[in-house]
Amino acid sequence: MEGHENNGFVGDSPSIPGQFRWSKPMEKDVAVHSNVSGDRRDSRSGDSVVTQTVTSSTASLDNEDSEAAKGRDQWGKGIEFLMSCIAMSVGLGNVWRFPFIALQNGGGAFVIPYIIVLLLVGKPVYYMEMIIGQFSSRGSVKVYDCAPAMRGVGYGQLFSVTALITYYSSLMALIGRYMYDSFKNPLPWAHCEPEWGTDCVDAVARQLGSSDGNGTDGVVKRISSSELYFKRVVLKEIDSIDDGIGLPDWQLTLFLCLSWSIVLLILIKGVRSAGKVSYFLALFPYLVMGILLVRACTLPGAIDGIVYFLKPQWDKILDPKVWYAAVTQCFFSLSICFGNIIMYSSYNKFRHNVHRDATIVTTIDTFTSLLAGCTIFGILGHLAHVVGSKDVGSVVKSGAGLAFISYPEAIAKFDVVPQAFSVLFFLMLFVLGIGSNVAMTSCVMTVIRDQFPKVKNWHAATVIALCGVGLGSIYVTPGGQYILTLVDHFGASFIALVLAIAELITIGWIYGVDRLCKDVEFMLGVRPNLYWRLCWKWITPLMMAAILIYNLVTLEPLTYQGYVYPTIAYDFGWSIAAFGLLQLPIWGTYAILKQDGKNWTEKLMNAFRPSKNWGPIDANLNQEYKKFINED
């Protein structure tokens, strides 16, 4: 999500053989810059000379980039962009969603469709968004100057990100509460409290036969103290929201304020301050994950848990549900088509090597998911060993329950300093969440500052943080999880798929893959090969469309833990989805009305063509770009 100095990488050609080719128009362009810098060389004398020419052209372009940066923030160093993208893409979903999704969909066999989807959807879209953001130096809304009639895609994605921000911070509040409670001895979820009733069983003493039952056939339903602690003490969850959602919990509200205060401090100077913090946000979780993995591997039963996680279930690999799960996991894990990547790359310097960064981030994201899965299931394997179960799946909760019920219960059984490992785990989750929240908040800030350049970073960040606390307080009520599920389904998941397809059509078909490839050629001196062109124009849009159709065909009424929402809740949810999707026709109509043209047909055609000021934000580069396009 950002922009900056190239840290010695700018102008480097991609290292994958045959991926790109040097283009003659770019050699001509490079020679011009080379002469300006006083480094006159024959660009036709060999590959090594071409590389030297590009490097010296980059040095002279730094001055142009500096001029452009006067009106727009840039990253302090190129590595800050990379670290920020890692902090954004590697988040909570890698730790608590991927392991469970993989387990449900074939274990180790799930990795095969996931990697295929990564290569056909994740990586192409990530690279495409980096290209369009860096090339234009525009945020997620103004970037649609490439096709003004489609600006509604940007506004729809902005709405979706805003919906995400409102509840993502409430998850940070839950994590903060658990991190605080982790300092207590004994851990508060390790033992039952008298008011929890006789059906509760201590997490530290839970044995086979006392696990959750269904309460039928004379079997007494026993519930772990870790689950009751989460639902009764932390969430104070109610059985339904028919009579309202209740008032915000004061402790969770304090942690909500704390999480937003940290985001505000990080973004006080925009990407300039966020870039400095990105090193910690990106790297610290790996330190903790490494410590937890080492600890997990020393526990009895840990290897069984890891094998359970990675063991392929080949019969599921042809199941459409597995491929659907792979696409959705890849889509949401990498944060593609939400505007965040476009926003971050818009703060790059013009010649920054985004191909390398896209490859690094998408690879690290997948590696992290697998690493987190091994870590989590190693510890859950120990939990299964302790309770005497040979089925690791019997001790696993889905989604947030994995982080707030299963894992804390496993830690409670540690013989040595369980508090330390609990603090580390929730601190890791907190840092992962902050990294993602900073990216989403930056996306909204960038749209505001693109529209109103006089607004300072701290002004925008403060307003967003205050609104975030106000809206986030809805989710820290006793009925908050019901609302969170509703908003996530209608405000983020559903409309995100529709808007993603609209974005791919806009860039791949309306703006055009050929034009996009020319932009890459002008910006990086390389032309994308057939793999990228096929993915951008055909493979990726068709796969996303298939996923949307599958989603609609298998659509069922939304429920939360078996609770069927009242009609007014469904009406509210569909209203959220409609508002996000209506941005497309609203801004499309506005663009057509504002276009110059002698008649409506001409206005319509112009609304789908790039605006007059489209191109690099630097005036000199923009002139060169227009000559480059016209001469080609």
Secondary structure, 3 states (H helix, E strand, C coil): CCCECCCCCCCCCCCCCCCEEECHHHHHHHHHHHHHCCCCCCCCCCHHHHHHHHHHHHHHHHHHHHHHHCCCCCECCHHHHHHHHHHHHCCHHHHHHHHHHHHHCCEHHHHHHHHHHHHHHHHHHHHHHHHHHHHHCCCCCHHHHHCHHHHHHHHHHHHHHHHHHHHHHHHHHHHHHHHHHCCCCCCCCCCCCHHHCCCEECHHHCCCCCCCCCCCCCCCCCEEHHHHHHHHHHCCCCCCCCCCCCCCCHHHHHHHHHHHHHHHHHCCCCHHHHHHHHHHHHHHHHHHHHHHHHHHHCCCCHHHHHHHHHCECHHHCCCHHHHHHHHHHHHHHHCCCCCHHHHHHCCCCCCCCHHHHHHHHHHHHHHHHHHHHHHHHHHHHHHHHHHCCCCHHHHCCCCHHHHHHHHHHHHHCCCCCHHHHHHHHHHHHHHHHHHHHHHHHHHHHHHHHHHCCCCCHHHHHHHHHHHHHHHHHHHHCCCHHHHHHHHHHHHHHHHHHHHHHHHHHHHHHHHHHHHHHHHHHHHHCEEECHHHHHHHHHHHHHHHHHHHHHHHHCCCCCEECCEECCHHHHHHHHHHHHHHHCHHHHHHHHHHHHCCCCCHHHHHHHHCCCCCCCCCCCHHHHHHHHHHHHHC
